[in-house]
Amino acid sequence: MAPAALAQSPIQLLEQANRQREQGRLTEAANLYRRVLASNDRLVAAHFGLGVTLRQQGDLTGAIAAHRRAIALDERFVPAHYGLGLALFQQGDAAGAVAAYERAIALSPATPALAPTYYNLGLAEEARNNLPGALRAFRQAIVLDRNYGPARLGLGAILRRQGDLAGAEAAYQEALRLNASPAEARFGLGIVLYETQRYSEAIAAYQEALRLNPNLSFARYNLGLAQAAANQPTAAIATYQAALTATPNPIHQAEIWAALGDVHLQQQNLETAARDFQKSLELNPQSLRARNGLGLTRRRQGRFEEAIALYREAIRLDARYLAAHNNLGRALADANRPEEAITVFRQAIALNPQNPLAHSNLGNLLRAQGQTEAAIAALRQAIVLGRNELWVDRTNLGLALTEQGNYREARESLQQALSLRPNYGKAHFGMGSLYALQGDTARALSSYREALRLFQLENDTEWIGRTQQTLQSLTAATRS
């Protein structure tokens, strides 16, 4: 080394190290910081600079030690507390990061310069699932600096997780107005739009996010979800296949294969769906979604025992996985094991009494077993809890009430079903049954014919045959 370099003072070396770090020459910067500290171990700024450099190099343990040494020398040196928080957070110690950020805040005046500290405090609180704490931190960052865009992104994420989708949408829109991480803001907005069932808008948001950042994590996967929900299966499949190419992580790939399986299952491409779910399980044997999806596929293929085994394994992996409990019950019912199925549905209700699907499944099975009173009680509870396909429960309740002889309430329930879904064939079939029992043959025939038309549109062979047979019997009876 040249004699001039050897003659440099520690302060000159420190300034040189800072310049090297700012230029991204991290190895040279770290060496210079160490030279400074070798000559004067009490230079707080050198320990801090070394900590920043080591963190940027990925040496989090070294970074934490350097920041802590700086704090030990000068407990009121705010940048070291902030740097310690960043390093601890990256190491996975969210609680330690919170403590470091809070100390930095306590030592600092409330100025716009403090907004990034509050933002990072919010991230750390979110990481330890303290959503109220994260919300307070992000909002305080905005109070200090209304133009600090990252805090709007953080605010949107927390509000969405808390169920305030309108507030989340407003936060993401404000982030876009501030041009803060526009790809991430579009992505977050897309999630909100998807969760509010505005699928076309969600698709546009995800596509714009990918245009801005083609490597944005999960954007293609989420785009595929929105396309599938918007009944664009061909587009969804193409998007998922592109996501597989762009995603090296095997766990993430497993989720994409499971999503592909969902689309193929929806299209009744059962063999392809089974291969997709099996590929997902090869990559992640713990995937509940893939195991459940493969169970659904085997059930539709009539392979009930395989489906039952898959659902039981999913429950073994997670005893509170309600989808597997519900589907296990349905597979047991299909396999003509109704008592076992009833037990499973009751277990699902015990796990979550607010689960409308379990009440609905239980009610349908009890009705099929001739336990009309118990079926009506279960179906009424399903309706009170309310699920997405409420017209199905209204129809089944109407059928059960018809069997009970309570024609007035049966008519009300079936009419409510048709008001929710006018083209629901089983509700029209139920009206036909009700009219036939009341002796109103003309209306019964009209309802059955409308049901048949709708079943034919859906290519529902089971109900087409059942309705045709009912029409033939009723027509023959009117002629005799």
C-alpha positions as CSV (number, residue, x, y, z in Angstrom):
1,M,0.0,0.0,0.0
2,A,1.2,3.5,-0.8
3,P,2.8,5.5,2.1
4,A,0.1,8.2,1.6
5,A,-2.7,5.8,2.3
6,L,-0.9,4.6,5.4
7,A,-0.6,8.2,6.6
8,Q,-4.4,8.8,6.4
9,S,-6.1,9.6,9.7
10,P,-8.9,7.5,11.1
11,I,-11.4,10.2,10.1
12,Q,-10.1,10.3,6.6
13,L,-10.3,6.5,6.3
14,L,-13.9,6.7,7.7
15,E,-14.9,9.2,5.1
16,Q,-13.3,7.0,2.4
17,A,-15.2,4.0,3.7
18,N,-18.5,5.8,3.6
19,R,-17.9,6.8,0.0
20,Q,-17.1,3.2,-0.9
21,R,-20.2,2.0,0.8
22,E,-22.4,4.6,-1.0
23,Q,-20.9,3.5,-4.3
24,G,-21.8,-0.1,-3.6
25,R,-18.2,-1.3,-3.1
26,L,-19.0,-3.2,0.0
27,T,-15.9,-5.3,0.5
28,E,-13.6,-2.3,0.2
29,A,-15.9,-0.4,2.6
30,A,-15.9,-3.2,5.2
31,N,-12.1,-3.4,5.1
32,L,-11.7,0.3,5.5
33,Y,-14.1,0.4,8.5
34,R,-12.1,-2.4,10.1
35,R,-8.9,-0.5,9.6
36,V,-10.5,2.6,11.3
37,L,-11.6,0.5,14.2
38,A,-8.2,-1.2,14.5
39,S,-6.7,2.2,15.2
40,N,-9.7,3.6,17.2
41,D,-12.3,1.2,18.5
42,R,-14.4,4.0,20.0
43,L,-15.5,5.6,16.8
44,V,-19.3,5.2,16.9
45,A,-19.7,6.1,13.2
46,A,-17.3,3.5,12.1
47,H,-19.1,0.7,14.0
48,F,-22.4,2.0,12.5
49,G,-21.0,2.1,9.0
50,L,-19.6,-1.4,9.4
51,G,-23.0,-2.6,10.6
52,V,-24.8,-1.1,7.5
53,T,-22.2,-2.6,5.2
54,L,-22.3,-6.1,6.8
55,R,-26.1,-6.0,6.6
56,Q,-26.0,-5.1,2.9
57,Q,-23.5,-8.1,2.4
58,G,-26.0,-10.4,4.2
59,D,-23.9,-10.9,7.3
60,L,-26.7,-10.1,9.7
61,T,-25.0,-11.5,12.8
62,G,-22.0,-9.2,12.2
63,A,-24.2,-6.3,11.5
64,I,-26.2,-6.7,14.7
65,A,-22.9,-6.9,16.7
66,A,-21.6,-3.8,15.1
67,H,-24.7,-1.8,15.7
68,R,-24.9,-2.9,19.3
69,R,-21.2,-1.9,19.8
70,A,-22.1,1.6,18.5
71,I,-25.1,1.8,20.9
72,A,-22.9,0.7,23.8
73,L,-20.5,3.6,23.0
74,D,-23.3,6.1,22.5
75,E,-26.8,5.0,23.5
76,R,-28.3,8.1,22.0
77,F,-26.9,7.5,18.5
78,V,-30.3,7.1,16.7
79,P,-29.0,5.7,13.4
80,A,-27.5,2.7,15.2
81,H,-30.9,1.8,16.8
82,Y,-32.5,2.1,13.4
83,G,-29.9,0.0,11.7
84,L,-30.1,-2.6,14.5
85,G,-33.9,-2.8,13.8
86,L,-33.4,-3.4,10.1
87,A,-30.8,-6.2,10.8
88,L,-32.9,-7.9,13.5
89,F,-36.0,-7.8,11.2
90,Q,-34.1,-9.3,8.3
91,Q,-32.8,-12.0,10.7
92,G,-36.4,-12.8,11.7
93,D,-36.4,-11.2,15.1
94,A,-39.5,-9.0,14.8
95,A,-39.8,-8.4,18.5
96,G,-36.2,-7.2,18.7
97,A,-36.7,-5.0,15.7
98,V,-39.8,-3.4,17.3
99,A,-37.8,-2.6,20.5
100,A,-35.0,-1.1,18.4
101,Y,-37.3,1.1,16.3
102,E,-39.2,2.2,19.4
103,R,-35.9,3.4,21.0
104,A,-35.0,5.2,17.8
105,I,-38.4,7.0,17.9
106,A,-38.1,7.8,21.6
107,L,-34.7,9.5,20.9
108,S,-35.9,11.5,17.8
109,P,-38.0,14.6,17.2
110,A,-41.3,14.1,15.5
111,T,-40.4,15.3,12.0
112,P,-41.0,13.9,8.5
113,A,-37.6,12.3,8.7
114,L,-39.0,9.9,11.2
115,A,-41.6,8.5,8.8
116,P,-39.4,5.6,7.5
117,T,-38.8,4.5,11.1
118,Y,-42.5,4.3,11.8
119,Y,-43.0,2.5,8.5
120,N,-40.4,-0.2,9.4
121,L,-41.9,-0.4,12.9
122,G,-45.2,-1.2,11.1
123,L,-43.6,-3.9,9.1
124,A,-42.1,-5.5,12.2
125,E,-45.5,-5.3,14.1
126,E,-47.2,-6.9,11.1
127,A,-44.6,-9.7,11.1
128,R,-45.4,-10.6,14.7
129,N,-49.1,-10.4,13.8
130,N,-49.8,-7.3,15.9
131,L,-52.1,-5.7,13.4
132,P,-53.4,-2.8,15.6
133,G,-49.7,-1.9,16.4
134,A,-48.8,-2.0,12.7
135,L,-51.8,0.1,11.8
136,R,-50.8,2.8,14.4
137,A,-47.3,2.8,13.1
138,F,-48.2,3.2,9.4
139,R,-50.8,5.9,10.3
140,Q,-48.2,7.8,12.3
141,A,-45.8,7.7,9.4
142,I,-48.5,9.3,7.3
143,V,-49.2,11.9,9.9
144,L,-45.5,12.9,9.9
145,D,-45.2,12.8,6.1
146,R,-48.4,12.6,4.1
147,N,-46.3,12.1,0.9
148,Y,-44.4,9.0,2.2
149,G,-45.9,6.4,-0.1
150,P,-44.5,3.2,1.4
151,A,-46.7,3.8,4.5
152,R,-49.8,3.9,2.3
153,L,-48.8,0.4,1.0
154,G,-48.4,-0.8,4.5
155,L,-51.7,0.7,5.6
156,G,-53.5,-0.9,2.7
157,A,-52.1,-4.3,3.5
158,I,-53.2,-4.1,7.2
159,L,-56.7,-2.7,6.4
160,R,-57.2,-5.5,4.0
161,R,-56.2,-8.1,6.5
162,Q,-58.6,-6.5,9.0
163,G,-61.5,-6.7,6.5
164,D,-61.7,-3.0,5.7
165,L,-61.5,-3.4,2.0
166,A,-62.8,0.1,1.2
167,G,-60.1,1.6,3.4
168,A,-57.5,-0.7,1.8
169,E,-58.5,0.3,-1.7
170,A,-58.3,4.0,-0.8
171,A,-54.8,3.5,0.7
172,Y,-53.6,1.7,-2.5
173,Q,-55.1,4.4,-4.7
174,E,-53.3,7.1,-2.7
175,A,-50.0,5.2,-3.0
176,L,-50.6,5.1,-6.8
177,R,-51.2,8.9,-6.7
178,L,-47.9,9.4,-4.9
179,N,-46.3,7.0,-7.4
180,A,-45.0,4.9,-4.5
181,S,-43.8,1.5,-5.7
182,P,-46.5,1.5,-8.4
183,A,-46.1,-2.2,-9.3
184,E,-46.6,-3.2,-5.6
185,A,-49.5,-0.8,-5.3
186,R,-51.2,-2.2,-8.3
187,F,-50.7,-5.7,-7.0
188,G,-52.2,-4.8,-3.6
189,L,-55.1,-3.1,-5.3
190,G,-55.6,-6.2,-7.4
191,I,-56.0,-8.3,-4.2
192,V,-58.6,-5.9,-2.9
193,L,-60.5,-5.9,-6.2
194,Y,-60.4,-9.7,-6.3
195,E,-61.7,-10.0,-2.7
196,T,-64.6,-7.7,-3.6
197,Q,-65.3,-9.9,-6.6
198,R,-64.5,-7.2,-9.2
199,Y,-62.6,-9.7,-11.2
200,S,-62.2,-7.8,-14.5
201,E,-60.7,-4.8,-12.6
202,A,-58.4,-7.2,-10.6
203,I,-57.2,-8.7,-13.8
204,A,-56.3,-5.3,-15.2
205,A,-54.5,-4.3,-12.0
206,Y,-52.4,-7.5,-12.0
207,Q,-51.6,-7.1,-15.6
208,E,-50.4,-3.5,-15.1
209,A,-48.4,-4.6,-12.1
210,L,-46.6,-7.2,-14.3
211,R,-46.1,-4.7,-17.0
212,L,-44.3,-2.5,-14.5
213,N,-42.4,-5.3,-12.9
214,P,-42.4,-8.7,-14.8
215,N,-40.7,-10.3,-11.8
216,L,-43.2,-9.3,-9.2
217,S,-43.7,-12.2,-6.8
218,F,-47.1,-14.0,-6.9
219,A,-48.5,-11.5,-9.4
220,R,-48.9,-14.2,-12.1
221,Y,-50.4,-16.6,-9.6
222,N,-52.9,-14.0,-8.4
223,L,-53.7,-13.0,-12.0
224,G,-54.5,-16.7,-12.7
225,L,-56.9,-16.8,-9.7
226,A,-58.7,-13.7,-11.0
227,Q,-59.0,-15.1,-14.5
228,A,-60.3,-18.4,-13.2
229,A,-62.9,-16.5,-11.0
230,A,-63.9,-14.5,-14.1
231,N,-64.6,-17.7,-15.9
232,Q,-61.6,-17.4,-18.2
233,P,-60.2,-20.9,-17.8
234,T,-58.0,-20.8,-20.9
235,A,-56.4,-17.6,-19.9
236,A,-55.9,-18.8,-16.3
237,I,-54.2,-22.0,-17.4
238,A,-51.8,-20.0,-19.7
239,T,-51.0,-17.6,-16.8
240,Y,-50.4,-20.4,-14.3
241,Q,-48.1,-22.2,-16.8
242,A,-46.1,-18.9,-17.2
243,A,-46.0,-18.6,-13.5
244,L,-44.5,-22.1,-13.2
245,T,-41.7,-21.1,-15.6
246,A,-41.0,-17.9,-13.6
247,T,-41.1,-19.5,-10.1
248,P,-38.1,-21.6,-9.0
249,N,-39.4,-22.1,-5.4
250,P,-40.8,-25.7,-5.2
251,I,-43.4,-24.7,-2.5
252,H,-44.7,-21.9,-4.6
253,Q,-44.7,-24.2,-7.7
254,A,-46.8,-26.6,-5.6
255,E,-49.4,-23.9,-5.1
256,I,-49.5,-23.2,-8.8
257,W,-50.0,-26.8,-9.7
258,A,-52.8,-27.0,-7.2
259,A,-54.4,-23.9,-8.8
260,L,-54.1,-25.6,-12.3
261,G,-55.8,-28.6,-10.8
262,D,-58.7,-26.4,-9.6
263,V,-59.2,-25.0,-13.1
264,H,-59.1,-28.4,-14.8
265,L,-61.4,-29.9,-12.1
266,Q,-63.9,-27.1,-12.8
267,Q,-63.8,-27.9,-16.5
268,Q,-64.3,-31.6,-15.7
269,N,-60.9,-32.5,-17.1
270,L,-60.5,-35.1,-14.3
271,E,-57.4,-36.9,-15.4
272,T,-55.6,-33.7,-16.1
273,A,-56.7,-32.3,-12.7
274,A,-55.5,-35.5,-10.9
275,R,-52.1,-35.1,-12.5
276,D,-51.9,-31.5,-11.5
277,F,-52.8,-32.2,-7.9
278,Q,-50.3,-35.2,-7.8
279,K,-47.5,-33.0,-9.1
280,S,-48.4,-30.4,-6.4
281,L,-48.1,-33.2,-3.7
282,E,-44.8,-34.4,-5.1
283,L,-43.4,-30.9,-4.6
284,N,-45.1,-30.3,-1.2
285,P,-46.5,-33.4,0.5
286,Q,-48.0,-31.2,3.2
287,S,-50.2,-29.3,0.8
288,L,-53.8,-29.5,2.2
289,R,-55.2,-27.8,-0.9
290,A,-53.7,-30.3,-3.3
291,R,-54.8,-33.3,-1.2
292,N,-58.3,-31.9,-0.9
293,G,-58.4,-31.2,-4.7
294,L,-57.2,-34.7,-5.5
295,G,-59.9,-36.0,-3.2
296,L,-62.6,-34.0,-5.0
297,T,-61.3,-35.4,-8.3
298,R,-61.3,-39.0,-7.1
299,R,-64.8,-38.5,-5.8
300,R,-66.1,-37.2,-9.1
301,Q,-64.4,-40.2,-10.8
302,G,-66.4,-42.4,-8.5
303,R,-63.3,-43.6,-6.6
304,F,-64.8,-43.0,-3.2
305,E,-62.4,-45.0,-1.1
306,E,-59.4,-43.2,-2.5
307,A,-61.2,-39.8,-1.9
308,I,-61.9,-40.9,1.7
309,A,-58.3,-41.8,2.3
310,L,-57.1,-38.5,0.9
311,Y,-59.5,-36.5,3.1
312,R,-58.5,-38.5,6.2
313,E,-54.8,-37.8,5.5
314,A,-55.6,-34.1,5.1
315,I,-57.3,-34.1,8.5
316,R,-54.4,-36.0,10.1
317,L,-52.1,-33.2,8.8
318,D,-54.5,-30.5,10.2
319,A,-57.4,-31.6,12.4
320,R,-59.1,-28.2,12.0
321,Y,-59.1,-28.2,8.1
322,L,-62.8,-27.8,7.7
323,A,-62.9,-28.3,3.9
324,A,-61.5,-31.9,4.4
325,H,-64.1,-32.6,7.1
326,N,-67.0,-31.5,4.8
327,N,-65.7,-33.3,1.8
328,L,-65.0,-36.5,3.8
329,G,-68.6,-36.5,4.9
330,R,-69.8,-36.1,1.3
331,A,-67.5,-38.9,0.1
332,L,-68.7,-41.2,2.9
333,A,-72.3,-40.4,1.9
334,D,-71.5,-41.2,-1.7
335,A,-70.0,-44.5,-0.6
336,N,-73.3,-45.4,1.1
337,R,-71.9,-44.9,4.6
338,P,-74.4,-42.3,5.8
339,E,-74.0,-42.8,9.6
340,E,-70.2,-42.2,9.3
341,A,-70.9,-39.2,7.1
342,I,-73.4,-37.7,9.7
343,T,-70.8,-38.1,12.4
344,V,-68.2,-36.3,10.3
345,F,-70.5,-33.4,9.6
346,R,-71.3,-33.1,13.3
347,Q,-67.6,-33.1,14.0
348,A,-67.1,-30.3,11.5
349,I,-69.9,-28.3,13.2
350,A,-68.2,-28.9,16.6
351,L,-65.0,-27.5,15.2
352,N,-66.7,-24.4,13.9
353,P,-70.4,-23.9,14.8
354,Q,-70.4,-20.9,12.4
355,N,-69.6,-23.1,9.4
356,P,-72.7,-22.9,7.2
357,L,-71.5,-25.6,4.7
358,A,-71.4,-28.3,7.4
359,H,-74.9,-27.5,8.5
360,S,-76.0,-27.6,4.9
361,N,-74.4,-30.9,4.2
362,L,-75.8,-32.4,7.4
363,G,-79.3,-31.2,6.6
364,N,-79.2,-32.7,3.1
365,L,-78.0,-36.0,4.4
366,L,-80.5,-36.1,7.2
367,R,-83.3,-35.4,4.7
368,A,-82.0,-38.2,2.4
369,Q,-82.2,-40.5,5.5
370,G,-85.8,-39.5,6.2
371,Q,-84.9,-37.5,9.3
372,T,-87.0,-34.6,8.1
373,E,-87.3,-32.6,11.4
374,A,-83.5,-32.7,12.1
375,A,-82.9,-31.9,8.4
376,I,-85.1,-28.8,8.6
377,A,-83.3,-27.6,11.8
378,A,-79.9,-28.0,10.2
379,L,-80.9,-26.3,6.9
380,R,-82.5,-23.4,8.8
381,Q,-79.2,-22.9,10.7
382,A,-77.2,-23.0,7.4
383,I,-79.5,-20.2,6.1
384,V,-79.1,-18.1,9.3
385,L,-75.3,-18.4,9.0
386,G,-75.5,-17.6,5.2
387,R,-73.2,-19.1,2.6
388,N,-72.5,-17.9,-0.9
389,E,-74.9,-20.4,-2.5
390,L,-77.8,-19.5,-0.2
391,W,-80.4,-20.5,-2.9
392,V,-79.2,-24.1,-2.6
393,D,-80.1,-24.2,1.1
394,R,-83.4,-22.4,0.5
395,T,-84.3,-25.0,-2.1
396,N,-83.4,-28.0,0.1
397,L,-85.3,-26.4,3.0
398,G,-88.3,-26.1,0.7
399,L,-88.0,-29.7,-0.3
400,A,-87.8,-30.8,3.3
401,L,-90.8,-28.6,4.3
402,T,-92.8,-30.1,1.4
403,E,-92.0,-33.6,2.7
404,Q,-93.2,-32.5,6.1
405,G,-96.4,-31.2,4.6
406,N,-95.7,-27.6,5.5
407,Y,-96.6,-26.3,2.0
408,R,-96.9,-22.6,2.9
409,E,-93.4,-22.3,4.2
410,A,-92.1,-24.7,1.5
411,R,-93.5,-22.3,-1.2
412,E,-91.9,-19.3,0.6
413,S,-88.5,-21.0,0.8
414,L,-88.5,-22.1,-2.9
415,Q,-89.6,-18.7,-4.1
416,Q,-86.8,-17.1,-2.1
417,A,-84.4,-19.5,-3.8
418,L,-85.7,-18.5,-7.2
419,S,-85.5,-14.8,-6.3
420,L,-81.8,-15.4,-5.6
421,R,-81.1,-17.6,-8.6
422,P,-84.0,-17.6,-11.2
423,N,-82.3,-20.2,-13.3
424,Y,-81.7,-22.8,-10.5
425,G,-83.2,-26.0,-11.9
426,K,-83.7,-27.8,-8.6
427,A,-85.8,-25.0,-7.2
428,H,-88.1,-25.2,-10.2
429,F,-88.2,-29.0,-9.7
430,G,-89.1,-28.4,-6.1
431,M,-91.9,-26.0,-7.1
432,G,-93.2,-28.8,-9.5
433,S,-93.2,-31.3,-6.6
434,L,-95.1,-28.8,-4.4
435,Y,-97.7,-28.0,-7.0
436,A,-98.2,-31.7,-7.8
437,L,-98.9,-32.5,-4.1
438,Q,-101.4,-29.6,-4.0
439,G,-103.2,-31.0,-7.1
440,D,-102.2,-28.1,-9.3
441,T,-101.1,-30.2,-12.3
442,A,-100.8,-27.4,-14.8
443,R,-98.4,-25.4,-12.7
444,A,-96.5,-28.6,-11.7
445,L,-96.0,-29.5,-15.4
446,S,-94.9,-26.0,-16.2
447,S,-92.3,-26.0,-13.3
448,Y,-91.0,-29.4,-14.2
449,R,-90.6,-28.4,-17.9
450,E,-88.7,-25.3,-16.9
451,A,-86.5,-27.4,-14.6
452,L,-85.8,-29.9,-17.5
453,R,-84.9,-27.0,-19.8
454,L,-82.4,-25.7,-17.3
455,F,-80.9,-29.2,-16.6
456,Q,-80.5,-29.7,-20.3
457,L,-78.6,-26.4,-20.6
458,E,-76.3,-27.6,-17.9
459,N,-76.0,-31.1,-19.3
460,D,-76.9,-32.5,-15.9
461,T,-77.7,-36.1,-17.0
462,E,-78.8,-37.3,-13.6
463,W,-81.4,-34.6,-13.1
464,I,-82.5,-34.7,-16.8
465,G,-83.4,-38.4,-16.4
466,R,-85.1,-37.8,-13.0
467,T,-87.2,-34.9,-14.4
468,Q,-88.2,-36.7,-17.6
469,Q,-89.4,-39.6,-15.6
470,T,-91.4,-37.4,-13.3
471,L,-92.9,-35.6,-16.2
472,Q,-93.9,-38.9,-17.9
473,S,-95.5,-40.1,-14.7
474,L,-97.4,-36.9,-14.1
475,T,-98.6,-36.7,-17.7
476,A,-99.7,-40.3,-17.6
477,A,-101.6,-39.7,-14.4
478,T,-103.5,-36.8,-15.9
479,R,-104.6,-39.0,-18.8
480,S,-105.9,-41.8,-16.7
